[in-house]
Amino acid sequence: MIRVLVAGLGNMGRSHALAYHHNPEFEIVGLVNRSVPANLPEELKRYTITSDFHEALARLKPDLVGIATYSDSHADYAVAA
């Protein structure tokens, strides 16, 4: 099982998180977003959402990070991961 942390819960992030949620080869260990989105799908409400990417990365120690944040944060998040 691949432990995944999804960063960003806009349209693309929600789509990626749902794909991981429905794939039995992945386990979502957490979600990162500035706030809890009002339109979060029911399937994703069971996961912990944090606003601090670096804290989530250190605490959850995922195998994989899905980065679906604004483009200007991609490099920093990828290097940290």
N, C-alpha and C positions, 0 to 999 in steps of 0.2 A: 504494500500500500504506500502510495506517495503522499506525504503530508504537505499540503499547500496553504500558503497565506496569500490572500487576494487583496491587493492594494488599489483602492479606487472603486466606488460603487455607483458611477454614472452608468449610462446605457451600456457601454462596453464591459465595464467591470461586473455589472449585474449579470450580463450574458455569460461571461466567463465563469463567474461563481456558480451560476445555475448548471453550466456544463460540467464543472467539477463535482457539484452536488449529485448529479444524476449518473456519474461514472463511478462504478464500484472500485475502480483502481485508485481512486483519489479519496483523501480525507481532508476536508477543510478544517484547518486548525484555528483559523481566525480571519477576520475581515478588518481592513483599515479604511477609514474614511473620516473626513473632518467632522461629520455629524451623522446621525442615523437618518437615512433618507426616508421621506414620507411614503415613497412608492416602493419600498423594499418588498420583494415577493415573499409570500408566506414561508416558502422553503428555506429562505435565508435568515429568517428571524430567530432561528435556533442557535445561530453562531454568535460568538462574542465579537462585538465591533469596538475597536479602539481607534483613537485619533493619532496615536504616536507610532509611526512606522518602525522606527529604530527600537523602541521598547518592545513592540510585538515581535520583531525579528529576534531579539535577544532572548525573550521569555519563551517563545513558542518553538524556536529552532526548526523551522520548516525545511523540507527537502527541496521545495520549489516555491518560487514567488511569482505570482501573476501580477504584473504591473500595468494597471489601467488608469493611471493618474494623468494629470496634465503633462504634456510632453516635456516641459522644462524640468520636471523632477525625475524623469526616467533614468538618466545617467547616474545621479546620486543614489537612487534606490537600487539600481542594478549593481553598482560598486559595493554598496553596503551589504547586499544579499550575497 
